[in-house]
Amino acid sequence: MNSTTVTQNQSDPLDQCSSFHETTEAKVAKTLAYAVIMLMSLFGNSTIMLVIFKTQILRNTTSYLIANMAVSDLLLPIFAMPRMVSGVYLQSNRWIIGGDFGLALCKLIPLFQDISTAVSTQSLVLIAIDRFYSVFYPVKAAVMGLKSVKIALPFTWLIAIGIHSPYFYIYRFHVYKGEIHCLLNWSPLFDNLKAQKFYFVVLSVLLFILPLSVIACLYTAVILRLKHQKFPGHYQSENARKLREKRNDAVLKLCIVVVLVFIVCWAPFVTFTFLKQGLRVVFPCDSHVRPRSRVLPEEIEQLELRTRARTFSSRVL
């Protein structure tokens, strides 16, 4: 993965499409916001992990899956947030650390950022599967649940790494006007823009459409099962029956909330990215930037497209 040097040209697409002249106040506000999010994420996820592993009664399948999500979420404040803060003051893809170490960070930071997303998504699917088995096969779930989850947890990480393994190839250094930029590029093995679109579709199916379908189907089955469940009144008291009905109502609400939150958090991002990929072909720069009259050389246009292009390497916060 050697650095690629791009011919310098007076018409600089990085200046045209990536440089935003923000006020100092805006930069300070963004920095403070990122700092608050970083500290809250570190404290909140660390607390969740500590409480689960220190409390014996919480050592169950659902708690372990939540702890798995907390571990994956820690990747964001540790690896992604510092890069986001530096992006406030630098061009969006400018890289200040060179050499082999800098190149490794160029590949690993987007990788860790999106591994976090994939692990969290898979954990939500496993929680839905666990709830399904608890309702339909309570005896089997009680015997095999915890053991199965302990086996499944490492696979959530291995699958996430496998899905995003192309990052080791596509993220690399490009030197432009003496500055290093960390950009994604599928060439020379593939056509860059076509490969980006194809890969984004694959990620959308694996990390949004398929998980949402599984979660929705399993929770729908749980809701229908609990809704039509009959209570043998002559075997339990009225208070016990009301308590069980109240618990089932809470489960139903939780199922609905999980599905809705998943859709609300991911659908706008996926829809926006699909639209942005299509609009990028028509409008190479953002609408508020007026391109210069001279036509850019082809290699500079491709550099600009690579600079602006993102697949799934932005986690919605």
C-alpha positions as CSV (number, residue, x, y, z in Angstrom):
1,M,0.0,0.0,0.0
2,N,2.5,2.6,-1.1
3,S,1.4,6.3,-1.1
4,T,0.1,7.6,-4.3
5,T,1.4,11.1,-5.4
6,V,-1.1,13.2,-7.3
7,T,0.1,15.9,-9.7
8,Q,-0.3,19.3,-8.2
9,N,-2.7,21.6,-10.1
10,Q,-3.8,25.1,-9.6
11,S,-7.4,24.0,-9.5
12,D,-7.6,22.3,-6.1
13,P,-10.7,20.1,-5.6
14,L,-9.9,19.7,-2.0
15,D,-10.0,23.4,-1.5
16,Q,-13.3,23.6,-3.6
17,C,-15.3,20.8,-2.0
18,S,-13.7,20.0,1.4
19,S,-12.7,23.2,3.0
20,F,-15.3,24.9,5.0
21,H,-14.5,28.3,6.5
22,E,-16.0,28.0,9.9
23,T,-15.8,30.6,12.6
24,T,-13.6,29.9,15.7
25,E,-16.7,29.8,17.8
26,A,-18.2,27.1,15.7
27,K,-15.0,25.0,15.9
28,V,-14.9,25.4,19.7
29,A,-18.5,24.5,20.0
30,K,-18.0,21.3,17.9
31,T,-14.8,20.4,19.9
32,L,-16.7,20.8,23.2
33,A,-19.6,18.7,21.9
34,Y,-17.3,15.9,20.8
35,A,-15.5,16.1,24.2
36,V,-18.8,15.7,26.1
37,I,-19.9,12.8,23.9
38,M,-16.5,11.1,24.3
39,L,-16.5,11.4,28.1
40,M,-20.2,10.3,28.4
41,S,-19.5,7.3,26.1
42,L,-16.4,6.3,28.0
43,F,-18.1,6.7,31.4
44,G,-21.5,5.2,30.4
45,N,-20.2,2.1,28.6
46,S,-17.5,1.4,31.2
47,T,-20.1,1.7,34.0
48,I,-22.4,-0.8,32.2
49,M,-19.6,-3.3,31.8
50,L,-18.6,-2.9,35.5
51,V,-22.1,-3.3,36.8
52,I,-22.9,-6.4,34.8
53,F,-19.7,-8.2,35.7
54,K,-19.8,-7.2,39.4
55,T,-23.5,-8.1,39.9
56,Q,-24.1,-11.8,40.0
57,I,-27.9,-11.5,39.3
58,L,-27.2,-9.7,36.1
59,R,-25.0,-12.4,34.6
60,N,-27.6,-13.6,32.1
61,T,-27.8,-13.9,28.3
62,T,-29.3,-10.4,27.7
63,S,-26.8,-8.7,30.1
64,Y,-23.8,-10.4,28.4
65,L,-25.1,-9.2,25.0
66,I,-25.5,-5.7,26.3
67,A,-22.0,-5.8,27.7
68,N,-20.8,-6.9,24.3
69,M,-22.4,-3.8,22.8
70,A,-20.8,-1.6,25.5
71,V,-17.4,-3.0,24.6
72,S,-17.9,-2.3,20.9
73,D,-19.2,1.2,21.7
74,L,-15.9,2.0,23.5
75,L,-14.1,1.8,20.1
76,L,-15.8,5.0,19.1
77,P,-14.5,7.4,21.8
78,I,-11.1,5.7,21.8
79,F,-10.5,5.7,18.0
80,A,-13.1,7.6,16.1
81,M,-13.7,10.7,18.3
82,P,-10.1,12.0,18.2
83,R,-10.2,11.8,14.4
84,M,-13.5,13.7,14.3
85,V,-12.0,16.4,16.5
86,S,-9.0,16.8,14.3
87,G,-11.3,17.0,11.3
88,V,-12.8,20.1,12.7
89,Y,-9.6,21.9,12.3
90,L,-8.1,20.1,9.2
91,Q,-9.5,19.0,5.9
92,S,-11.9,16.1,6.2
93,N,-9.4,13.5,5.1
94,R,-6.1,15.2,5.8
95,W,-3.8,13.0,7.9
96,I,-1.2,14.4,10.2
97,I,0.6,11.2,11.1
98,G,2.8,9.8,8.4
99,G,4.9,6.7,8.0
100,D,3.9,3.1,8.6
101,F,2.2,3.9,11.9
102,G,0.2,6.6,10.3
103,L,-0.8,4.3,7.4
104,A,-1.9,1.6,10.0
105,L,-4.1,4.2,11.7
106,C,-5.5,5.3,8.4
107,K,-6.8,1.7,7.9
108,L,-7.6,0.8,11.5
109,I,-9.6,3.8,12.6
110,P,-12.3,3.4,10.0
111,L,-12.2,-0.4,10.6
112,F,-12.7,-0.1,14.4
113,Q,-15.4,2.5,13.8
114,D,-17.5,0.3,11.7
115,I,-16.7,-2.9,13.6
116,S,-18.4,-1.2,16.5
117,T,-21.5,-0.7,14.4
118,A,-21.5,-4.3,13.1
119,V,-21.0,-5.8,16.6
120,S,-23.8,-3.7,18.1
121,T,-26.1,-4.7,15.3
122,Q,-25.4,-8.4,15.6
123,S,-25.9,-8.1,19.4
124,L,-29.3,-6.7,18.8
125,V,-30.1,-9.6,16.6
126,L,-28.9,-12.1,19.2
127,I,-31.0,-10.4,21.9
128,A,-34.1,-10.8,19.7
129,I,-33.2,-14.5,19.2
130,D,-32.8,-14.9,22.9
131,R,-36.2,-13.3,23.6
132,F,-37.8,-15.5,21.0
133,Y,-36.4,-18.7,22.6
134,S,-37.3,-17.5,26.1
135,V,-40.9,-17.2,25.0
136,F,-41.3,-20.2,22.7
137,Y,-38.8,-22.6,24.3
138,P,-38.3,-21.4,27.9
139,V,-36.9,-24.7,29.2
140,K,-34.3,-25.0,26.4
141,A,-33.4,-21.3,26.7
142,A,-32.8,-21.7,30.4
143,V,-30.5,-24.6,29.9
144,M,-28.6,-23.6,26.8
145,G,-29.0,-19.8,26.7
146,L,-25.9,-18.6,28.6
147,K,-23.6,-21.2,27.1
148,S,-24.7,-20.4,23.6
149,V,-24.2,-16.7,24.1
150,K,-20.7,-17.2,25.4
151,I,-19.9,-19.1,22.1
152,A,-21.7,-16.5,19.9
153,L,-20.0,-13.4,21.3
154,P,-16.6,-14.0,19.7
155,F,-18.3,-14.7,16.4
156,T,-19.9,-11.2,16.4
157,W,-16.4,-9.7,16.3
158,L,-15.0,-12.2,13.8
159,I,-17.9,-11.6,11.4
160,A,-17.6,-7.8,11.8
161,I,-13.9,-7.9,11.0
162,G,-14.6,-10.2,8.0
163,I,-17.3,-7.9,6.6
164,H,-15.0,-4.9,6.8
165,S,-11.7,-6.6,5.9
166,P,-11.6,-4.7,2.5
167,Y,-10.7,-1.6,4.6
168,F,-7.2,-3.0,4.8
169,Y,-6.9,-2.6,1.1
170,I,-9.1,0.4,0.2
171,Y,-7.9,2.9,2.8
172,R,-4.5,4.3,1.9
173,F,-2.3,7.4,1.7
174,H,-2.5,9.9,-1.1
175,V,-0.1,12.8,-1.2
176,Y,-1.5,16.0,-2.6
177,K,0.4,19.4,-2.5
178,G,2.7,18.0,0.1
179,E,-0.1,17.0,2.4
180,I,-1.1,13.4,3.3
181,H,-4.7,12.4,2.9
182,C,-6.3,9.2,4.1
183,L,-8.7,8.2,1.3
184,L,-10.5,5.1,0.2
185,N,-9.8,3.7,-3.3
186,W,-10.7,0.3,-4.8
187,S,-8.4,0.7,-7.8
188,P,-6.5,-0.8,-9.5
189,L,-8.3,-4.1,-8.8
190,F,-11.8,-2.6,-9.3
191,D,-13.4,0.4,-10.7
192,N,-13.4,2.8,-7.7
193,L,-16.9,4.3,-7.9
194,K,-18.7,1.1,-9.0
195,A,-17.0,-0.9,-6.2
196,Q,-18.0,1.7,-3.6
197,K,-21.6,1.5,-4.6
198,F,-21.6,-2.3,-4.7
199,Y,-19.9,-2.5,-1.3
200,F,-22.3,-0.1,0.2
201,V,-25.2,-2.2,-1.1
202,V,-23.7,-5.3,0.4
203,L,-23.2,-3.6,3.8
204,S,-26.7,-2.2,3.7
205,V,-28.1,-5.7,3.2
206,L,-25.9,-7.3,5.9
207,L,-26.0,-4.6,8.5
208,F,-29.5,-3.0,8.0
209,I,-32.0,-4.8,5.9
210,L,-31.2,-8.4,7.0
211,P,-30.9,-7.6,10.8
212,L,-34.0,-5.4,10.7
213,S,-36.0,-8.2,9.0
214,V,-34.8,-10.8,11.5
215,I,-35.5,-8.6,14.5
216,A,-38.9,-7.5,13.2
217,C,-39.9,-11.1,12.5
218,L,-38.8,-12.5,15.8
219,Y,-40.4,-9.7,17.8
220,T,-43.6,-10.0,15.8
221,A,-43.7,-13.7,16.7
222,V,-43.1,-12.9,20.4
223,I,-45.8,-10.3,20.4
224,L,-48.3,-12.6,18.8
225,R,-47.4,-15.4,21.2
226,L,-47.8,-13.3,24.3
227,K,-51.0,-11.7,23.0
228,H,-52.7,-15.0,22.4
229,Q,-51.3,-16.7,25.5
230,K,-54.0,-18.0,27.8
231,F,-53.7,-17.9,31.5
232,P,-55.1,-20.9,33.5
233,G,-57.1,-18.8,36.0
234,H,-58.0,-21.6,38.3
235,Y,-54.3,-22.4,38.9
236,Q,-53.1,-18.9,39.8
237,S,-54.4,-16.0,41.8
238,E,-55.8,-12.8,40.3
239,N,-52.8,-10.8,41.4
240,A,-50.4,-13.3,39.9
241,R,-52.3,-13.1,36.6
242,K,-52.3,-9.3,36.6
243,L,-48.6,-9.3,37.4
244,R,-47.9,-11.6,34.4
245,E,-50.0,-9.6,32.1
246,K,-48.2,-6.4,33.2
247,R,-44.8,-8.1,32.5
248,N,-46.0,-9.2,29.1
249,D,-47.1,-5.7,28.2
250,A,-43.7,-4.4,29.2
251,V,-42.1,-7.0,26.9
252,L,-44.4,-6.0,24.0
253,K,-43.5,-2.3,24.4
254,L,-39.8,-3.1,24.6
255,C,-40.1,-5.1,21.3
256,I,-41.8,-2.3,19.5
257,V,-39.4,0.3,20.8
258,V,-36.3,-1.7,19.7
259,V,-37.6,-2.1,16.2
260,L,-38.7,1.5,15.9
261,V,-35.4,2.8,17.3
262,F,-33.4,0.6,14.9
263,I,-35.4,2.0,11.9
264,V,-35.2,5.6,13.1
265,C,-31.5,5.5,13.7
266,W,-30.5,3.7,10.5
267,A,-33.0,4.4,7.8
268,P,-32.2,8.1,7.3
269,F,-28.5,7.4,7.1
270,V,-28.9,4.6,4.6
271,T,-31.4,6.6,2.5
272,F,-29.2,9.7,2.5
273,T,-26.1,7.7,1.4
274,F,-28.0,6.0,-1.4
275,L,-29.2,9.4,-2.6
276,K,-25.8,11.0,-2.1
277,Q,-24.0,8.3,-4.2
278,G,-26.4,9.1,-7.1
279,L,-26.2,12.8,-6.8
280,R,-22.4,12.8,-6.6
281,V,-22.3,11.7,-10.3
282,V,-24.4,14.7,-11.3
283,F,-23.0,17.3,-8.9
284,P,-19.3,16.6,-8.2
285,C,-19.2,19.3,-5.4
286,D,-21.6,20.4,-2.8
287,S,-24.3,22.8,-4.2
288,H,-23.0,25.8,-2.2
289,V,-19.5,25.6,-3.9
290,R,-19.1,27.2,-7.3
291,P,-16.6,25.2,-9.4
292,R,-14.1,27.1,-11.3
293,S,-14.6,27.5,-15.0
294,R,-11.6,25.4,-16.1
295,V,-12.3,21.7,-16.4
296,L,-10.3,19.7,-13.8
297,P,-8.0,17.0,-15.1
298,E,-9.4,13.5,-14.8
299,E,-7.0,12.4,-12.1
300,I,-7.9,15.4,-9.9
301,E,-11.6,14.8,-10.4
302,Q,-11.1,11.2,-9.3
303,L,-9.2,12.4,-6.2
304,E,-12.0,14.7,-5.3
305,L,-14.5,11.9,-5.7
306,R,-12.4,9.7,-3.5
307,T,-12.1,12.4,-0.9
308,R,-15.9,13.0,-0.7
309,A,-16.9,9.4,-1.0
310,R,-17.7,7.4,2.1
311,T,-19.2,4.0,2.4
312,F,-20.3,2.9,5.8
313,S,-17.4,4.4,7.6
314,S,-19.4,7.1,9.4
315,R,-21.2,5.9,12.5
316,V,-24.4,7.8,13.3
317,L,-24.0,9.3,16.8
